[in-house]
Amino acid sequence: MGHVYYKIWIHSVWSTKERTPCLTKEVRDKLFNHILKKAEEKGLTIEVINGYTDHCHILLPLNPKYAISEVLNIFKGESSHWINSEKLTSSHFAWQEGYSAFSVSESQVERVRNYITNQEQHHKKQNFIDELKNFLKLHRIEYDAKYLS
């Protein structure tokens, strides 16, 4: 086979360490712009990035030259270092260990894009833990409740 065709959409979510609500609107705006720039430098495309005070959502087409874990570690590691060097939060910033990553069908990309775009509105009704539990149930992923309390 002479050609490779692919499009694998990933919706990823990760939280601040101990789910500390330190990502103000101003910090989020700066952070997400920074992550977008870093992604572009690495040849990665982010369809949409957004979040709320204690977490981040990204929708991206996975570049086959990178593993999901590698991409997300780039975003998380580099951005936490940057937040601390810029002193954007009042105390030392860190992301929680780990992440969630879900496949997205092409037919659902617009729906997921809208969901991520409207995070502030969504979180007036539901907190991050309940949101994540719903995603895990939807994707039939078993989880240890002690990590989601």
C-alpha positions in Angstrom: 0.0 0.0 0.0 1.6 3.2 -1.2 -0.5 5.7 0.8 -1.5 6.1 4.4 -4.9 7.6 5.2 -5.9 8.4 8.7 -7.9 10.7 10.9 -8.2 9.8 14.5 -9.9 12.4 16.7 -9.1 12.5 20.4 -11.0 14.4 23.1 -8.7 14.6 26.1 -9.3 15.9 29.6 -7.0 16.5 32.5 -7.2 18.4 35.8 -5.1 20.6 38.0 -3.3 18.9 40.9 -5.9 18.0 43.6 -8.4 19.7 41.3 -7.4 23.1 42.7 -9.6 25.8 41.0 -6.7 28.1 40.2 -7.3 28.6 36.4 -9.0 31.9 36.3 -10.5 33.2 33.0 -7.3 35.3 32.5 -5.0 32.4 33.3 -7.0 30.1 31.0 -6.8 32.5 28.1 -3.0 32.8 28.4 -2.6 29.1 29.0 -4.6 28.0 26.1 -2.9 30.4 23.7 0.4 29.2 24.9 -0.5 25.5 24.4 -1.8 26.3 20.9 1.5 28.0 20.0 3.5 25.0 21.4 1.3 22.6 19.5 1.9 24.4 16.2 5.7 24.4 16.9 5.5 20.6 17.2 3.4 20.2 14.1 0.3 19.3 16.0 -3.2 20.7 15.3 -5.6 21.5 18.1 -9.2 21.8 16.9 -10.4 23.4 20.1 -9.0 23.9 23.6 -11.0 25.1 26.6 -11.7 24.3 30.2 -12.7 25.6 33.5 -11.1 26.6 36.8 -9.8 23.1 37.6 -9.4 21.3 34.2 -8.6 21.4 30.5 -10.3 19.8 27.5 -8.6 19.4 24.1 -10.0 18.1 20.8 -7.3 17.2 18.3 -6.7 15.0 15.3 -3.9 12.7 16.4 -0.8 13.0 14.4 0.4 9.4 13.8 4.0 10.2 14.4 3.1 10.8 18.1 1.5 8.5 20.8 -1.4 10.1 22.7 0.7 9.9 25.9 3.6 11.8 24.3 1.3 14.6 23.0 -0.4 15.1 26.3 2.8 15.0 28.3 4.2 17.7 25.9 1.1 19.9 26.6 1.0 19.2 30.3 4.7 19.3 31.2 5.6 22.2 29.2 2.5 24.3 30.2 3.0 23.7 33.9 6.6 24.8 33.7 5.5 27.9 31.7 2.7 28.8 34.2 5.2 28.7 37.0 7.9 30.6 35.2 5.3 33.3 34.3 4.0 33.3 37.9 0.4 33.1 36.6 -0.9 31.4 39.8 -0.5 32.5 43.4 1.2 29.2 44.4 3.2 26.5 42.6 1.2 25.1 39.7 0.9 21.4 38.7 -1.4 19.3 36.7 -2.8 16.1 38.2 -1.0 12.9 37.2 -2.6 11.2 34.3 -5.4 12.2 31.8 -8.4 10.9 30.0 -8.5 10.4 26.3 -11.5 9.4 24.3 -11.9 8.6 20.6 -14.4 10.8 18.7 -16.2 9.7 15.6 -16.0 12.2 12.7 -19.8 12.5 12.9 -19.5 13.8 16.5 -16.6 16.2 16.1 -18.9 19.3 15.8 -20.8 18.2 18.9 -17.6 17.7 20.9 -16.2 21.0 19.6 -19.4 22.8 20.9 -19.2 21.0 24.2 -15.6 22.1 24.8 -16.3 25.6 23.6 -19.1 26.0 26.1 -17.3 24.8 29.2 -18.2 27.8 31.4 -21.9 27.4 30.7 -21.7 23.6 31.2 -20.0 23.9 34.6 -22.7 26.1 36.0 -24.7 22.8 36.1 -22.1 20.1 36.6 -18.8 19.8 38.4 -15.7 18.3 36.9 -15.9 15.0 38.8 -19.4 14.3 37.6 -18.5 15.3 34.1 -15.5 12.9 34.1 -17.6 10.1 35.5 -20.2 10.6 32.8 -17.5 10.4 30.1 -16.0 7.2 31.6 -19.5 5.6 31.8 -20.3 6.7 28.2 -17.1 5.1 27.0 -17.5 2.0 29.2 -14.3 2.6 31.0 -14.0 1.1 34.5 -12.5 3.4 37.1 -11.5 3.3 40.8 -14.0 5.6 42.7 -11.3 6.5 45.2 -9.6 8.6 42.4 -12.9 10.4 41.6 -14.3 11.7 44.8 
